[in-house]
Amino acid sequence: MDMLRIGVIGASGRGNIADYAHLPKEGFTLVAGADIYPEGRERFLKRQKEKLNNTPNVYSDYREMIEKEHLDGVIITTPDFLHEEHAVFALEHDIPVYLEKPMAISIEGCDRILETAYRHRTKLVIGHNMRYMAFTRKMKEIVDAGTIGEVKAVWCRHFISYGGDAYFRDWHAAKRYSNSLLLQKVSRTTGWREPTPICPSDSAISRSTTSSPAALPPMPGSRRGSLRSGTISTGRRWSRRICIRRSKSKTSI
């Protein structure tokens, strides 16, 4: 079986979701992680060894990792203000990207990422994990069935068990790094409301995707064929797993 090689940028902290991409029996292996902090690299390597009996390569520079590892896909879980830089670099190297939300902290940054994905014909998936949780799917089923009539408004209240001030501690406290609390919450708590485009493709590449971004015309499939169409489904408290499956016709993350 040919193994698909997966890497992660931002290997500590939220980067632990990349652990679920290490499924050697199903043809996926986490081969490398990049983190600028020595303690982050140490935690990543220790977690991989103890939890998965895996010994990935570690890097302080994500560019070195991408240029050396011949990756088939990369998971980006760095702070929001770095998403644009990291995603564009990976896409320019024709590596399919799973990008944590929000995509970027500016419209221009989002456009740049989408345009790079389109230009390089490389897959891009945005990690709106709540869209794939059981309770969210049930809500959509109820709404689509008309059980509660036509929905006119949605009230969303988010309880943060570890304290709402979490968004005002570290880098989130600076507008130049996070844009606003509205961006943080819209891309997370309410991110399940509309389909997320997966760029680029001219076909329906997931059940939640209806079309390519309006600004981009249809185009032929991805230049890099190892990771074809699909979505990454992540959920912490609810599902705690990334579903990755492989078939003869397509690979889904």
Number of C-alpha atoms within 10 A of each C-alpha: 8 9 15 20 21 25 30 31 29 27 30 25 12 13 21 17 19 25 20 17 24 22 17 14 9 16 16 22 20 27 20 24 29 27 22 15 14 12 11 19 21 15 16 25 21 15 17 19 13 10 10 14 10 17 16 17 15 21 20 17 13 22 14 11 21 24 11 9 14 15 23 20 27 25 26 28 25 21 17 21 20 16 24 21 13 21 28 20 17 25 25 16 15 22 28 31 26 21 25 23 23 23 24 25 22 15 10 11 17 16 15 17 25 26 18 22 26 23 14 18 23 28 28 27 23 19 26 27 21 22 24 19 19 12 12 14 14 11 11 14 12 13 14 13 11 11 9 9 10 10 9 5 6 8 6 8 8 10 8 9 7 7 8 11 10 12 16 11 10 9 14 20 16 13 11 11 15 21 17 15 14 10 15 19 14 14 17 18 16 18 19 20 14 10 15 21 21 25 28 30 25 14 15 15 21 16 9 17 17 15 19 21 16 8 9 14 11 16 14 10 16 21 14 16 14 18 20 21 25 22 27 20 20 23 18 12 8 12 15 13 17 20 15 19 14 14 8 5 7 14 16 17 19
